[in-house]
Amino acid sequence: MRRLDGKVVVVTGSSSGIGEACVERFLAEGATVVGCDVTEPQRDLDVADGVGPASFAQLDVRDEAAVGELIASVVDAHGRLDGVVNSAGTAGGGPVHMVDQTEWDRVLSINLTGTYLVCKHAIAAMLRQPAIDDERGSIVNLASVEGLEGTAGGSAYNASKGAVVVFTKNMAIDYGRRGIRVNAICPGFIDTPMFRAVFGQEGIEIVRADIEREHKLRRFGKASEIASAALFLLSSDASFVSGVALPVDGAYTAGRDHHVTEMMGL
């Protein structure tokens, strides 16, 4: 039996990167998947055994009316909503005194307010449906290692992702008694189109190499590795997991490496 057989899952930010990897993995695990993004997917996702393809809806997560309509349409079409992965996000920041308020508002509105709006309407739908095996639904929010600790020049992005972490814990407390689990994944630096847009710029090679070294596995992560963590958190394997901010980061947040053991031959 596949781990998401019979489950209906919504994935935001599904057209590329982590969101796209989640859609692909969930389809392979038997889910009915509705992807949504501001841009059309670059490729159709299907799996060889006949599950899928995913359906797609164009959505700006900052538009509450559109979010509400999407969630309602999913429930109308499939009878319930079992899972949500909030993967829609954007980069942005800089030293605070250099950040224009328009840029600050843009980053917070997508990364934090967008997550809130999707959670608001998804949870309302989950509360109206009967529980299956004591569970009404599971929500996975994409935060970041930059929501667990500061990063130079991070400001708006760090603030948005740190807020997502605490917001996740708050919802886990509020809705646990009603059978809704809420968790966050805090990825390290993952090789996605957004990552390449930022770190593929000329002159940033030294910074990129330094960040790569801070991942103790000495590499950047893959979108598929985050999708695997999201699959676990949505599945019954994580039935007693809620309120967790799970780093999937190649030990980026484990602590500092001052290369002492390298001097000792390790």
Secondary structure by P-SEA (a helix, b strand, c coil): ccccccbbbbbccccccaaaaaaaaaaaaccbbbbbccccccbbbbcccccccbbbbbcccccaaaaaaaaaaaaaacccccccccccccccccccccccaaaaaaaaaaccaaaaaaaaaaaaaaaaccccccccbbbbbbbcccccccccccaaaaaaaaaaaaaaaaaaaacccccbbbbcccccccccaaaaaaaccccaaaaaaaaaaaccccbbbbaaaaaaaaaaaacccccccccccccccccccccccccccccccc
